[in-house]
């Protein structure tokens, strides 16, 4: 059975606001780090290589904040595939604290794009079959 991609992240001083909880834009950075790590570690397509000619921008993002995360918390970040399309992938994600409580969850849609040589325009491009097979390892039903 397929499993989600997982990483852990410790909440540091740089993540929190004056109230002592994670400032919500930091969660978006943590999510982007999770996606970037998934592409590099699990899909063998590091951003350092992708962004020479292609990209994988986020085109839709839905987030529900459930419980505050505080300085020192250790989050387990999980990402899995809900739907694989021709040139895009819809992923779901969940961040859990050390008590196994959901801190946030949501859905992100990523699109594979080709960047023109002049870097002035982008256009969606189908994912190749090798990449689709790798992504399929993270589909949870």
SULLINCOR-V538779 format. One record per helix or strand of 3 or more residues. SS is the DSSP state (helix for helix, strand for strand). FROM is the first residue (numbers start at 1). TO is the last residue. If there is no record, write none. Layout:
ss = (SS,SS)
from = (FROM,FROM)
to = (TO,TO)
This chain:
ss = (strand,helix,helix,helix,strand,strand,strand,strand,strand,helix)
from = (5,13,24,47,54,74,88,102,122,129)
to = (10,15,42,53,65,84,96,115,124,136)
